Amino acid sequence: LFFVVVTSHTFAQSEELMRKYTNNFDLFTDIWTNTPDNVEIKAINLGYNLSASYIIPIENSNFGVLLGIGLTGHNLYTDAVPAEVLDQSGAGTGVIAFTKLDSLVSEISYNRNKIALTYAEIPLEFRYYSKATGFKASLGMRIGFLIDSHTKYNGEDYLFGSEDVIRVKIKDLENISEYRFTPFIRVGWKWVNVTASYGLTGLYEQNKGPAMHPVSLGLSFTPFH
């Protein structure tokens, strides 16, 4: 009898805990705005978002406020590499621009060329959720802190112009914005949602690189809603 009582109490506590917390897994593609005219970006640039949030319900309503922690990764696939612009004397200007790979080596062949970014984030959202129908909608903001940035290249040697296949990974990219603000919306039914977000903060610090912003569109999965 004691075991049954303890088990029931533990199960009730677990249910209560699940009602107070939720998590999300988002899979999306980025559409980059304000890209340089001479640079091509792939149509699909897959990214992800993982988050866990504490639910603060608004009494006697279907509304609540959620505050949590998260991790977001972006991949920008392109035919160019970021490099510092040089002045006429050959000195660095502190400004980043994209240089097309085929301008370095004509008819170059490569399998992968991308910029990868990872942000630790604090999501804050206002949510409507109907237990009766399973419908939910959220509007929120993510505050992000850059924790990793790198390029990854796999293909013919663009550094020295040889036909050797090389793999190049450059970490801690210059002038990438260290902080960012990303408003988002999520609408769905039970554990499946569609989501969209827009990066208010540019990829690069202001006036230190192309003024590119990501528009992210994808699906969001909420196992515990």
N, C-alpha and C positions, 0 to 999 in steps of 0.2 A: 504493500500500500504506500509506504514511504517513497519507494522508487517511482511509482506511478505519479504521485503528487509532485515530486521533484522534476520528473520528465515533463509533465504538463506545464509546470511553472517555467521551465527552461524554454519550451516550445513557444509559450505565450510571449516570453521576452524576445525571442528571435523574431516572431511575427511583428512585434512592436518596433524592433530595430529596423526591420525591412520597410516598415511604413515611414520611417523617418529618413531613410537614405535611398538614393537612386543613383544609377550609373548609366553612362552612355558610351557607345562606340560608334563613331561616325566614320564613314568612308566616302570621300568626295573627290572631285576633280577641280582644279583651279583654272579659271580664265583670267589671264593677266592683262590689265589695262595699261595704256600708255607705254606699250613696248616700243623700242626704237624701230624706225621704219625698215632698217636693213636687217633686222633680226627675225628669224622664224621660231615660233614657239609651237611645240606639239599640241595637238587638239586635246589629248588626254594627259593630265598631270596629276597622278593619283596622290592623295594625301590622307591623313587620318587624324582623328581626335579621340582621346580617351579622357573621361572625367568621372568623378564621384562627387556627389553633392548631398548636403544636408537640407532637408525640407522643413521650412518654417510655415506651417499652414495658417491661413487667415480664417479665424473662427467663423463657423456657420456659413461657409461658402466653398466653392470649388477652386478657389484661388490659393496660391502659395508663393513664397519667395524661396529660391534655392541658392545656396552659396557653397562653392566647392573648390576642388583642385583638379588640374588637368594637364594633359600633354598633347601638343599638336605638332605634326610633321608635314612639311610641304616639299614637293619635288618639282623643279622647274626644268623641263627638258628643252634644250635649245640647240641651235647650230653655231653658237658663239661662246666665247669665254670672257669673263670679266677681267679687266686689266686697268691699271692706272694710266690716265692720260698724261702724256709728256708734253712739255712746252718745246719751243723751238731750240732751246739749248740742250734738250734731252733730260731736263730735270722733272721730277714728278710734280704734278699739280694738286694731288690729293683728291682728285675726282676720278670716279670709276666709270668706264664705258665698256660696251661689248665689242669684241673683235671677232668677226666671223672666221671660222676655222678654214674655210676655203680661200680666204684672203691671205692666210699664212702658208698653206700648202694647197695648190690647185688639185681638184678632183680627189680630195682626201676622203678616206673611208673610215668610218668608226661605228661601233655598236652602241655606245652610250656616252652621253655628255649631259650632265645635269648639275644644278645647284640644289643642295639639300639643306633645309632649315628645320630646327627643332626648338620649340618654345615651351617652357613651363608656364601654366596659365592659372588664373583665378577667375572662374566663371560665376557671374551673378545673373540670375534670370527671374522673371515674373511669369508664373505658369498657371494656366487653367487646365483642370483635369476633372473629367466626369467619370466617376466610378460606374455609373449606370450604363453609359454607352461606350466607355473606353476612349472617347475622344480627348485629345489634349493639344494645347498650343502654348508655345513659349516665346517670349521676347527677352533678349538678354544682351549682355556685354561680357567679353573676355578680355582681361588684362594680361598681356603676355610678356615674358622675359626670355630673351634669347639665351639658349644654353649650348647650342651647337650650330655651326655653319661650315659647309665644305662643298667643294666641287668634286665630281667623280667623272673621270674620262677613261674610256677603253676603246682604243683604235690605233690607226697609223700615227706615227710619230710626228706631231705638229710642232714640237720644240726644235728639232734639228732637220726636219724634212725627209727623214729616211722612211723606208717602207716597213720598218720594224713595228710590231704591235707593242704598244706601251699601255701601262695603267698608271694614271696620275690621280692623286687625291691631295687637294690643298685644303687645309683646315683654317679656321678663324679668319674668314674673309673680311676684307677691309670695308668699312663704312656701312655695313649692314645695321639696320636699326636695332638697337638693343632692347627697346621697349615698344609695345604696340597695343592698340585698342581695336577690338573687332566686334561690332554689333552682329547679332545673329538672330535668326528666327527658326523655329522648329514646329512642325504641324504633323499630327499623325493619329493613329488608332492603336491603342494598347502598346505593343512593344516595337512597332515599325513606324518610322517618321520620315518625312522629307525635311531637309535642312538647307539653309542658305546663309551665307555670311559675306561681309565686305570688310577688307582691311583698311581702316581709316588711316593707319600709318603706312607710309611707303616702304618698299623693300629696302631702300637705302635712306640714309640720313639726308635731310633736306639739302639740296644743291650739291650733294656729294656723289650722285649717281642717278641713273634713270628713275623718273618718278613713277615707278610701277606699283600697282596695287592688286592684290588677289581678290577675285570674286569666286567663292567656293560654293559648289552645288553638289548635293549628294544625299545619301541615306543615313539615318541615325537609328540605332538599335538600342532599346532600353529594356534589358531583361527584368529589372525590378522597377516597375513604374509607379 
